[in-house]
Amino acid sequence: MTATATATDSGYGNWDELVGAALLGTERRQGSPGALLDAAAVHTLRRRAGLRPAQAGPRPEPAPHDPRPAPPEAARRRLAQLLAGRGGAGSGGGRRGSAPDLTELLPQWLAAAVRHGYRAPAALVPALLDAARARTDLRPQALALAGARGLWLARFNPDWRFALRGGAGGSGELPAPADGAAVERLWQEGLFAERVALLGAVRAHEPAAAIRLLSTSWATERAEDRLMFLDSLRVGLAEEDEPFLEAALGDRSRNVRATAAELLSALPGSALAGRMARRALACVGPEGVTAPAECDAGMLRDGVVERPPAGRGERAWWLGQLVEAAPLSCWRERFGGLGPAQIVALPVAEGEGWREELHAAWCRAAVRQRDPEWSKALLGSAAAPTATAPGTASLAERAKLLSVLPEGERAEWVAEFIRAHGLSEAFQLLGVCVVPWAGALGRAVVDALDAAREAGSYPWSFSGVMGLAERCLDPAEADRLESLTASSRGAADTSPGAAAYWAEAFERLVATLRVRASMLTELTPPT
């Protein structure tokens, strides 16, 4: 009671006065430091005693049950390690050392776990959502693994809102495509991201149903939304989509018209493809190339862009658009029955530079129409100098053409390219090869790295390929690479600094391949 009375009589009437005295010092007021502390204790007790407990809110509904099995214990420990980023991850620039960068292996772990049908361990779902928030490339696999529990948890943390925008909204799941009433309700009332995801789900279930759904609100959608919805029709594109896309050619938005025309040109049997074929065949034939003299109203309606980019001539610009939209099948008859390889090998008058325009347009057509025969013809020999390629010397365009080839042919072509030209130009081409790089492709990559080391090249010139190899090489190459590690340590023709870097690079590559092999073993379901 004495302390209470002293504090009450100390002259400190409220909490603000106490704070002021503490900041300015007690010498400016009557009273000792002890009195100040006593008063603070009393006011603190009063503040606490005066708080009224708030009424408890309703408990949240439990998370939906996820029937999928959890990964084996060893795999769960591995996921925790990958999410924590342990293991000496590199820091972007400078010397990385020989420890594997475990954070770059997380996407592979997630993809393998999803393939096995696992769910995320409950205790690791928050860390998984944090990782997906920081890295958008992880989101599809991370959300698939987190499942309904991850979406349920995301409702309670604003930092995880991206999971709710990813397609299922706050409800946890999209309605079943067969549930017409629920689909219609979400389509009319849902957020834009939910509607995009819904359209994709319906499209995967029944392509024609997606067109019917889109037609119900097409006239009232914003131009940018119409463009996004139209772009989602690339998956499952079929002849049945032609009437809707043909009508979209009259859309008031130029971007929507151009996208509709592009999709129609990917359907070789469409009316637009036929119109483009007639225009292109009138311009290109055995007798030479004659570019269109004007861009008429019909061409404009069919998606031809009238104004060329800076530095491009109008007629060449129009010609390229006509050729890339024409069905590739039309050229065999136009050139007297010749096949794609024979057609692209024909000489073209160089007066106006038509050869480059024509072949570049054929490259775009081959990618758009997913034609392996034309893609192979335009790629030419992988061993030939890049400047002499029949289609394009651009590595980006070559990578697109490669993506059309079957997986085995793709890997063989890139392996031959590496054997002929080394790794310095192969980075983009390797990016379209199926993982893991096995067989001839894996051997070509390892041999090229060894050749670069023996030639005295510095390994940081190949850091991009090295990083890609850590994620993509077949783990079975680890044994072969260990011998190269020993060779790089004792290389006599390499400067000491470069030798050390090469040794570290190979050691890191071997260690990473070993970790990847262990990851796959740990994820294998127990028998």
DRENNURO-11467 format. One line per 10 residues: their letters; for each residue y, z negated, x negated of C-alpha. Coordinates in nm, 4 decimals. Each point is the difference from the previous one (the first is absolute). Layout:
N
a> Y Z X ~ ...
END
This chain:
527
mtatatatds> 0.0000 0.0000 0.0000 ~ 0.2355 -0.0755 -0.2877 ~ -0.0261 0.3548 -0.1366 ~ 0.0525 0.1418 0.3464 ~ 0.3081 -0.2105 0.0588 ~ 0.1407 0.0848 -0.3417 ~ -0.0475 0.3702 0.0547 ~ 0.1482 -0.0158 0.3462 ~ 0.3104 -0.1775 -0.1258 ~ 0.0416 0.2198 -0.3051
gygnwdelvg> 0.2451 0.2377 0.1639 ~ -0.2219 0.3051 -0.0075 ~ 0.0158 0.1063 0.3598 ~ -0.2224 0.3070 -0.0036 ~ -0.2257 0.2153 -0.2121 ~ 0.2793 0.2378 -0.1088 ~ 0.1989 -0.2920 -0.1448 ~ -0.3058 -0.1135 -0.1935 ~ -0.0440 0.3473 -0.1467 ~ 0.3680 0.0146 -0.0939
aallgterrq> -0.0147 -0.3377 -0.1757 ~ -0.3115 0.1022 -0.1880 ~ 0.1681 0.3169 -0.1228 ~ 0.3407 -0.1481 -0.0859 ~ -0.1078 -0.3430 -0.1267 ~ 0.0244 -0.3494 0.1481 ~ 0.2978 -0.0947 -0.2131 ~ 0.2261 0.1940 0.2381 ~ -0.1044 -0.2253 0.2841 ~ -0.0634 -0.3658 0.0483
gspgalldaa> -0.3607 -0.0944 -0.0535 ~ -0.2560 -0.0008 -0.2745 ~ -0.2683 0.2609 -0.0755 ~ -0.2525 -0.2447 0.1449 ~ 0.1871 -0.0061 0.3277 ~ -0.0025 0.3784 0.0072 ~ -0.3777 0.0068 -0.0449 ~ -0.0488 -0.2657 0.2652 ~ 0.2132 0.1964 0.2434 ~ -0.1915 0.3171 -0.0779
avhtlrrrag> -0.3297 -0.1787 0.0719 ~ 0.1268 -0.1236 0.3343 ~ 0.1367 0.3386 0.1061 ~ -0.3236 0.1677 -0.1065 ~ -0.2000 -0.2429 0.2136 ~ 0.2331 0.0579 0.2951 ~ -0.0290 0.3788 -0.0349 ~ -0.3778 -0.0115 -0.0096 ~ -0.0292 -0.2468 0.2865 ~ 0.2383 0.2049 0.2099
lrpaqagprp> -0.2023 0.3225 -0.0155 ~ -0.1789 0.0807 0.3213 ~ -0.3393 0.1659 -0.0468 ~ -0.0038 0.3542 0.1343 ~ -0.2517 0.0974 0.2598 ~ -0.3052 0.1547 -0.1595 ~ -0.0262 0.3744 0.0511 ~ -0.3124 0.1693 0.1295 ~ -0.2747 0.0555 -0.2515 ~ -0.0526 0.3620 -0.0971
epaphdprpa> -0.3121 0.1702 0.1235 ~ -0.2762 0.0016 -0.2618 ~ -0.0339 0.3101 -0.2150 ~ -0.2370 0.2615 0.1424 ~ -0.3546 -0.0173 -0.1284 ~ -0.0822 0.2516 -0.2717 ~ -0.3739 0.0772 0.0063 ~ -0.0017 0.1711 -0.3393 ~ -0.1680 -0.1866 -0.2861 ~ 0.1997 -0.1577 -0.2802
ppeaarrrla> -0.0535 0.1434 -0.3496 ~ -0.2509 -0.1724 -0.2296 ~ 0.1299 -0.3055 -0.1862 ~ 0.0415 0.1821 -0.3329 ~ 0.2027 0.2722 0.1723 ~ 0.2196 -0.2610 0.1688 ~ 0.0760 -0.1577 -0.3377 ~ 0.0802 0.3444 -0.1387 ~ 0.2428 0.0706 0.2842 ~ 0.1776 -0.3299 -0.0627
qllagrggag> 0.0315 0.0939 -0.3675 ~ 0.1365 0.3463 0.0801 ~ 0.2512 -0.1372 0.2502 ~ 0.1198 -0.2540 -0.2541 ~ 0.0518 0.2810 -0.2539 ~ -0.1800 -0.1861 -0.2781 ~ -0.1522 0.1736 -0.2991 ~ 0.2972 0.1021 -0.2103 ~ 0.1563 0.2697 0.2154 ~ 0.2290 0.2384 -0.1790
sgggrrgsap> 0.3742 -0.0158 0.0418 ~ 0.0867 0.3641 0.0419 ~ 0.1448 0.0729 -0.3428 ~ -0.0852 -0.1096 -0.3493 ~ -0.3328 -0.1053 -0.1337 ~ -0.2518 -0.0907 0.2668 ~ -0.2703 -0.1519 -0.2153 ~ -0.3713 0.0379 0.0633 ~ -0.0380 -0.2058 0.3193 ~ -0.0581 0.1993 0.3201
dltellpqwl> 0.2749 0.0208 0.2613 ~ -0.1804 -0.1595 0.2920 ~ 0.2802 0.0631 0.2497 ~ -0.0670 0.3743 -0.0273 ~ -0.3636 -0.0583 0.0972 ~ 0.0901 -0.1687 0.3284 ~ 0.0168 0.3296 0.1982 ~ -0.3535 0.0887 -0.1108 ~ -0.1332 -0.3427 0.0935 ~ 0.1581 0.0259 0.3461
aaavrhgyra> -0.1306 0.3535 0.0573 ~ -0.3544 -0.0978 -0.1014 ~ 0.0093 -0.3128 0.2195 ~ 0.1133 0.2035 0.3003 ~ -0.2791 0.2541 -0.0633 ~ -0.2529 -0.2836 0.0011 ~ 0.1367 -0.1270 0.3318 ~ 0.1198 -0.3402 -0.1250 ~ 0.2829 -0.2095 0.1363 ~ 0.2524 -0.1811 -0.2151
paalvpalld> -0.0884 -0.3612 -0.0882 ~ 0.2088 -0.2180 0.2327 ~ 0.1585 -0.2024 -0.2813 ~ 0.1191 0.3173 -0.1751 ~ 0.1583 0.1754 0.2999 ~ 0.3522 -0.1411 -0.0750 ~ -0.0168 0.1159 -0.3632 ~ -0.1327 0.3361 0.1150 ~ 0.2936 0.0454 0.2389 ~ 0.2427 -0.1008 -0.2752
aarartdlrp> -0.1526 0.2628 -0.2296 ~ 0.0226 0.2648 0.2716 ~ 0.3629 -0.0928 0.0643 ~ 0.0832 0.0580 -0.3662 ~ -0.2029 0.3231 -0.0361 ~ 0.0034 0.2530 0.2810 ~ -0.2927 0.1881 -0.1563 ~ -0.2218 -0.2997 0.0753 ~ 0.0909 -0.0312 0.3659 ~ -0.2566 0.2261 0.1724
qalalagarg> -0.2989 -0.1557 -0.1765 ~ 0.1434 -0.3531 -0.0008 ~ 0.0695 0.0069 0.3748 ~ -0.3422 0.1499 0.0687 ~ -0.1614 -0.2844 -0.1962 ~ 0.2220 -0.2699 0.1557 ~ -0.0826 0.1324 0.3459 ~ 0.1043 -0.1759 0.3198 ~ 0.0349 -0.3333 -0.1832 ~ 0.2608 0.1501 -0.2327
lwlarfnpdw> 0.1986 0.1371 0.2937 ~ -0.0238 -0.3360 0.1783 ~ 0.1283 -0.1788 -0.3098 ~ 0.2811 0.2529 -0.0531 ~ 0.1612 -0.1096 0.3276 ~ 0.0918 -0.3347 -0.1584 ~ 0.1721 0.1271 -0.3162 ~ 0.2979 0.2396 0.0086 ~ -0.0930 0.1221 -0.3493 ~ -0.3154 0.1558 0.1438
rfalrggagg> 0.1611 0.1949 0.2822 ~ -0.1030 0.3236 -0.1702 ~ -0.3570 -0.0758 0.1158 ~ 0.1131 -0.0021 0.3615 ~ 0.1881 0.3254 -0.0469 ~ -0.3076 0.1542 -0.1569 ~ -0.1511 0.1020 0.3271 ~ -0.1431 -0.2863 0.2006 ~ 0.3248 -0.1781 0.0834 ~ -0.0112 -0.3632 0.0922
sgelpapadg> -0.3034 0.0358 0.2234 ~ -0.2420 0.0216 -0.2918 ~ -0.1627 0.3263 0.1060 ~ 0.0832 0.3360 0.1479 ~ -0.1458 0.0668 0.3431 ~ -0.3197 0.2005 0.0029 ~ 0.0826 0.3726 0.0330 ~ -0.2269 0.0139 0.3035 ~ 0.2061 -0.2694 0.1780 ~ 0.2434 0.2376 0.1643
aaverlwqeg> 0.2183 -0.2615 0.1699 ~ 0.0468 -0.2094 -0.3160 ~ 0.0692 0.3103 -0.2089 ~ 0.2587 0.1245 0.2483 ~ 0.1700 -0.3412 0.0154 ~ 0.0293 -0.0308 -0.3794 ~ 0.1158 0.3610 -0.0282 ~ 0.2810 -0.0640 0.2496 ~ 0.0983 -0.3518 -0.1091 ~ -0.1081 -0.0407 -0.3642
lfaervallg> 0.2077 0.0049 -0.3160 ~ 0.0251 0.3320 -0.1803 ~ -0.2449 -0.1001 -0.2756 ~ -0.2480 -0.1162 0.2636 ~ 0.0306 0.3310 0.1814 ~ -0.0554 0.1980 -0.3210 ~ -0.3117 -0.2041 -0.0747 ~ -0.1192 0.0372 0.3594 ~ 0.0437 0.3764 -0.0127 ~ -0.2039 0.0122 -0.3213
avrahepaaa> -0.2780 -0.2105 0.1524 ~ -0.0147 0.2163 0.3111 ~ 0.0104 0.3120 -0.2157 ~ -0.3006 -0.1207 -0.2003 ~ -0.1909 -0.0776 0.3209 ~ 0.0885 0.3094 0.2030 ~ 0.2519 0.2510 -0.1446 ~ 0.0804 0.1573 0.3353 ~ 0.0785 -0.3422 0.1512 ~ 0.2665 -0.0563 -0.2675
irllstswat> 0.1722 0.3245 0.1027 ~ -0.0085 -0.1059 0.3661 ~ 0.1452 -0.3402 -0.0878 ~ 0.2744 0.1522 -0.2117 ~ 0.0894 0.2478 0.2733 ~ 0.0782 -0.2789 0.2489 ~ 0.3102 -0.1098 -0.1932 ~ 0.0772 0.2905 -0.2344 ~ 0.3145 0.1130 0.1810 ~ 0.1620 -0.3441 -0.0204
eraedrlmfl> -0.0872 -0.0878 -0.3619 ~ 0.2628 -0.0026 -0.2752 ~ -0.0103 0.2915 -0.2439 ~ -0.1066 -0.2168 -0.2954 ~ -0.2767 -0.1554 0.2106 ~ -0.1212 0.3409 0.1193 ~ -0.0240 0.1049 -0.3641 ~ -0.2124 -0.3041 -0.0909 ~ -0.2273 0.0451 0.3006 ~ -0.0427 0.3683 -0.0798
dslrvglaee> -0.0829 -0.0783 -0.3608 ~ -0.2845 -0.2275 0.1142 ~ -0.1721 0.3036 0.1546 ~ -0.0957 0.1263 -0.3477 ~ -0.3128 -0.2136 0.0266 ~ -0.2515 0.1778 0.2183 ~ 0.2143 0.3120 0.0386 ~ -0.1876 0.2511 0.2178 ~ 0.0508 0.3125 0.2080 ~ 0.0372 -0.2160 0.3121
depfleaalg> 0.3329 -0.1243 -0.1393 ~ 0.1523 0.3490 -0.0003 ~ 0.1659 -0.0021 0.3473 ~ 0.1817 -0.3254 -0.0732 ~ 0.1079 0.1135 -0.3475 ~ 0.1057 0.3435 0.1256 ~ 0.2266 -0.1707 0.2554 ~ 0.1431 -0.2185 -0.2795 ~ 0.1231 0.3172 -0.1736 ~ 0.2819 -0.0058 0.2554
drsrnvrata> 0.0976 -0.3601 -0.0763 ~ 0.3691 -0.0770 -0.0438 ~ -0.0694 -0.1629 -0.3395 ~ -0.0341 0.2371 -0.2967 ~ -0.2314 -0.2413 -0.1823 ~ -0.2302 -0.0257 0.3006 ~ -0.0102 0.3800 0.0290 ~ -0.0821 0.0361 -0.3697 ~ -0.2806 -0.2567 0.0179 ~ -0.1485 0.1614 0.3099
aellsalpgs> 0.0064 0.3385 -0.1765 ~ -0.1679 -0.1477 -0.3085 ~ -0.2782 -0.1512 0.2102 ~ -0.0529 0.3236 0.1891 ~ -0.0207 0.1980 -0.3230 ~ -0.2841 -0.2307 -0.1053 ~ -0.1928 0.1335 0.3023 ~ -0.0961 0.3548 -0.1103 ~ -0.0806 0.1012 0.3565 ~ 0.3315 -0.1064 0.1502
alagrmarra> 0.2488 0.2452 0.1495 ~ 0.2610 -0.1063 -0.2563 ~ -0.2416 0.0712 -0.2859 ~ -0.0559 0.3454 0.1486 ~ 0.3725 0.0678 0.0202 ~ 0.0510 -0.1160 -0.3572 ~ -0.2926 0.2159 -0.1153 ~ 0.1567 0.3118 0.1492 ~ 0.3305 -0.0742 -0.1700 ~ -0.1624 -0.0816 -0.3355
lacvgpegvt> -0.2294 0.3050 0.0050 ~ 0.3040 0.2203 0.0582 ~ 0.1532 -0.1402 -0.3206 ~ -0.2993 -0.0198 -0.2380 ~ -0.2750 0.2512 -0.0698 ~ -0.1686 0.2138 -0.2671 ~ 0.3104 0.2134 -0.0210 ~ 0.2189 -0.2942 -0.1011 ~ 0.2359 -0.2609 0.1433 ~ 0.2924 0.0569 0.2326
apaecdagml> 0.1758 -0.3210 0.0981 ~ 0.1497 -0.0309 0.3514 ~ 0.3562 0.1237 0.0305 ~ 0.1050 -0.2619 0.2561 ~ -0.1113 -0.3207 0.1661 ~ -0.0133 0.0940 0.3676 ~ -0.0154 -0.2246 0.3071 ~ -0.3795 0.0190 0.0193 ~ -0.0358 -0.1197 -0.3575 ~ 0.2416 -0.2838 0.0661
rdgvverppa> -0.1982 -0.1113 0.3065 ~ -0.3220 0.0072 -0.2030 ~ 0.1380 -0.2474 -0.2499 ~ 0.1467 0.2224 -0.2713 ~ 0.2954 -0.1771 -0.1603 ~ 0.2864 0.2467 -0.0354 ~ 0.2031 -0.1492 -0.2840 ~ -0.1729 -0.0234 -0.3381 ~ 0.0421 -0.2860 -0.2477 ~ 0.2542 0.0419 -0.2769
grgerawwlg> -0.1094 0.2565 -0.2542 ~ -0.2449 0.1819 0.2312 ~ 0.0601 0.3454 0.1399 ~ -0.0089 0.0404 0.3776 ~ -0.2576 0.2765 0.0148 ~ -0.2393 -0.1712 -0.2418 ~ 0.0416 -0.3224 0.1980 ~ -0.0883 0.1707 0.3274 ~ -0.2922 0.1860 -0.1570 ~ -0.1565 -0.3215 -0.1326
qlveaaplsc> 0.0192 -0.1660 0.3420 ~ -0.1673 0.2947 0.1716 ~ -0.2847 0.0209 -0.2516 ~ -0.0739 -0.3734 -0.0085 ~ -0.0247 -0.0093 0.3816 ~ -0.2278 0.3044 0.0293 ~ -0.3790 -0.0565 0.0214 ~ -0.1568 0.0665 -0.3394 ~ -0.2780 0.1920 0.1737 ~ 0.2421 0.2825 0.0792
wrerfgglgp> 0.0334 0.1095 -0.3617 ~ -0.3576 0.1189 -0.0559 ~ 0.0361 0.2911 0.2407 ~ 0.3557 0.0750 -0.1170 ~ -0.1289 0.0418 -0.3562 ~ -0.3011 0.2129 0.0848 ~ -0.2649 -0.2732 0.0089 ~ 0.0875 -0.1690 -0.3291 ~ -0.0686 -0.3718 -0.0370 ~ 0.2601 -0.2673 -0.0840
aqivalpvae> -0.0619 0.0072 -0.3778 ~ 0.0372 0.3787 -0.0064 ~ 0.3115 -0.0052 0.2159 ~ 0.1880 -0.2561 -0.2104 ~ -0.0924 0.1935 -0.3153 ~ 0.1704 0.3192 0.1250 ~ 0.3234 0.0960 -0.1765 ~ 0.3215 -0.0471 0.1936 ~ 0.3230 0.1819 -0.0764 ~ 0.2215 -0.2424 -0.1891
gegwreelha> 0.3371 0.1548 0.0834 ~ 0.0944 -0.2742 0.2444 ~ -0.2340 -0.2717 -0.1303 ~ -0.2252 0.0419 0.3011 ~ -0.3180 -0.1030 -0.1830 ~ 0.1086 -0.3628 -0.0415 ~ 0.1266 -0.0192 0.3596 ~ -0.3158 0.1562 0.1401 ~ -0.2443 -0.2115 -0.1984 ~ 0.1929 -0.3223 0.0660
awcraavrqr> -0.0119 0.0758 0.3730 ~ -0.3742 0.0657 -0.0182 ~ -0.0403 -0.3364 -0.1758 ~ 0.1806 -0.1785 0.2833 ~ -0.2098 0.1872 0.2558 ~ -0.3250 -0.0937 -0.1749 ~ 0.0949 -0.3687 0.0029 ~ 0.1223 0.0077 0.3595 ~ -0.3073 0.1840 0.1270 ~ -0.2393 -0.1969 -0.2280
dpewskallg> -0.1606 0.3204 -0.1311 ~ -0.2245 -0.0710 -0.3047 ~ -0.0593 0.3673 -0.0886 ~ 0.3693 0.0830 -0.0213 ~ 0.0743 -0.3288 -0.1782 ~ -0.2584 0.0787 -0.2674 ~ 0.1355 0.3530 -0.0425 ~ 0.3574 -0.1251 -0.0393 ~ -0.0999 -0.2724 -0.2453 ~ -0.1718 0.2492 -0.2280
saaaptatap> -0.1846 -0.1106 -0.3099 ~ 0.0653 -0.3572 -0.1089 ~ -0.0328 0.1030 -0.3647 ~ 0.2658 0.2712 0.0214 ~ 0.3580 -0.0769 -0.1109 ~ 0.1886 -0.1612 0.2869 ~ 0.2737 0.2635 -0.0036 ~ -0.2541 0.2742 0.0754 ~ -0.1368 -0.1642 0.3171 ~ -0.0230 0.2564 0.2821
gtaslaerak> 0.1661 -0.2335 0.2480 ~ 0.2261 -0.2554 -0.1621 ~ 0.0570 -0.1727 -0.3310 ~ 0.1328 -0.3081 0.1833 ~ -0.2371 -0.2921 -0.0491 ~ 0.1125 -0.1532 0.3303 ~ -0.0928 0.3190 0.1872 ~ -0.3280 0.0238 -0.1911 ~ -0.0837 -0.3548 0.1028 ~ 0.0548 0.0970 0.3644
llsvlpeger> -0.2280 0.3023 -0.0382 ~ -0.2632 -0.2173 -0.1672 ~ 0.0030 -0.2414 0.2940 ~ -0.1366 0.2810 0.2178 ~ -0.3094 0.0574 -0.2174 ~ -0.3257 -0.1914 0.0557 ~ -0.0195 -0.3203 -0.2051 ~ -0.2498 0.1336 -0.2538 ~ 0.1905 0.3227 -0.0680 ~ 0.3235 -0.1942 -0.0273
aewvaefira> -0.1421 -0.2306 -0.2678 ~ -0.1548 0.2895 -0.1955 ~ 0.3291 0.1932 0.0007 ~ 0.2011 -0.2984 -0.1253 ~ -0.2632 -0.0766 -0.2660 ~ 0.0276 0.3566 -0.1286 ~ 0.3807 -0.0250 0.0059 ~ -0.0121 -0.3196 -0.2095 ~ -0.2410 0.1519 -0.2510 ~ 0.2349 0.2974 -0.0424
hglseafqll> 0.3410 -0.1689 0.0168 ~ -0.0553 -0.3701 -0.0632 ~ 0.1310 -0.2872 0.2109 ~ 0.3751 0.0390 -0.0415 ~ 0.0280 0.2354 0.2999 ~ -0.2937 -0.1292 0.2030 ~ 0.1482 -0.3126 0.1596 ~ 0.0880 0.1580 0.3374 ~ -0.3279 0.1915 0.0097 ~ -0.2036 -0.3146 -0.0608
gvcvvpwaga> 0.1791 -0.1662 0.2888 ~ -0.1769 0.2238 0.2555 ~ -0.3500 -0.0545 -0.1430 ~ -0.2417 -0.2230 0.1844 ~ -0.0607 -0.3450 -0.1494 ~ -0.1989 -0.0891 -0.2007 ~ 0.0388 0.2772 -0.2543 ~ -0.3611 0.0610 -0.0884 ~ -0.2048 0.2666 -0.1742 ~ 0.1896 0.2806 -0.1695
lgravvdald> 0.3432 -0.1294 0.1024 ~ -0.0576 -0.3497 -0.1375 ~ -0.1355 0.1384 -0.3264 ~ 0.2950 0.2394 -0.0320 ~ 0.2508 -0.2843 0.0428 ~ -0.1715 -0.2223 -0.2578 ~ -0.0374 0.2877 -0.2476 ~ 0.3677 0.0920 0.0395 ~ 0.1103 -0.3587 -0.0613 ~ -0.2165 -0.0120 -0.3113
aareagsypw> 0.1418 0.3334 -0.1182 ~ 0.3560 -0.1257 0.0499 ~ -0.0786 -0.3099 -0.2051 ~ -0.1552 0.2031 -0.2812 ~ 0.2994 0.2352 -0.0012 ~ 0.2277 -0.2934 -0.0777 ~ 0.1812 0.0027 0.3345 ~ 0.1544 -0.3238 0.1145 ~ -0.1800 -0.1526 0.3005 ~ 0.3185 -0.0733 0.1948
sfsgvmglae> 0.0327 0.3764 0.0456 ~ -0.3142 -0.0296 0.2142 ~ 0.0815 -0.3282 0.1736 ~ 0.0061 0.1649 0.3433 ~ -0.3429 0.1559 -0.0450 ~ -0.1321 -0.3241 -0.1505 ~ 0.1162 -0.1962 0.3035 ~ -0.1567 0.2571 0.2294 ~ -0.3246 -0.0085 -0.1998 ~ -0.0198 -0.3791 0.0349
rcldpaeadr> -0.0055 0.0400 0.3775 ~ -0.1932 0.3251 0.0316 ~ -0.2535 0.0483 -0.2814 ~ -0.3628 -0.0613 0.0823 ~ -0.0837 -0.3530 -0.1251 ~ -0.3082 0.1531 -0.1609 ~ 0.2304 0.1445 -0.2683 ~ 0.0639 -0.3522 -0.1357 ~ -0.2881 0.0126 -0.2489 ~ 0.1199 0.3287 -0.1455
lesltassrg> 0.3550 -0.1265 -0.0250 ~ -0.1011 -0.3083 -0.1979 ~ -0.0918 0.2194 -0.2954 ~ 0.3438 0.1621 0.0170 ~ 0.1579 -0.3450 -0.0129 ~ -0.1733 -0.0684 -0.3296 ~ 0.1024 0.3440 -0.1305 ~ 0.3655 -0.0565 0.0874 ~ -0.0004 -0.3327 -0.1862 ~ -0.1091 0.1663 -0.3221
aadtspgaaa> 0.1705 0.3386 0.0319 ~ 0.1185 0.1040 -0.3460 ~ 0.2210 0.2896 0.1103 ~ 0.2033 -0.2023 0.2454 ~ 0.2944 -0.2248 -0.0789 ~ -0.0864 -0.3726 0.0196 ~ 0.2280 -0.0524 0.3004 ~ -0.1452 0.2913 0.1938 ~ -0.3555 -0.1046 -0.0889 ~ 0.0632 -0.3458 0.1418
ywaeaferlv> 0.1483 0.1447 0.3168 ~ -0.2955 0.2374 0.0456 ~ -0.2454 -0.2848 -0.0549 ~ 0.1765 -0.2160 0.2583 ~ 0.0156 0.2898 0.2462 ~ -0.3726 0.0695 -0.0319 ~ -0.0858 -0.3713 0.0165 ~ 0.2055 -0.0370 0.3162 ~ -0.1644 0.3100 0.1475 ~ -0.3492 -0.1334 -0.0776
atlrvrasml> 0.0829 -0.3454 0.1364 ~ 0.1414 0.1478 0.3198 ~ -0.3062 0.2190 0.0540 ~ -0.2203 -0.3075 -0.0469 ~ 0.2035 -0.1896 0.2595 ~ -0.0228 0.2909 0.2439 ~ -0.3774 0.0126 -0.0438 ~ -0.0237 -0.3751 0.0665 ~ 0.2242 0.0350 0.3067 ~ -0.2266 0.2590 0.1576
teltppt> -0.3082 -0.2073 -0.0757 ~ 0.1570 -0.3132 0.1494 ~ 0.0907 0.1856 0.3195 ~ -0.3512 0.1330 0.0541 ~ -0.1448 -0.1794 0.3045 ~ -0.2891 -0.2322 -0.0851 ~ -0.3411 0.1297 0.0981
END
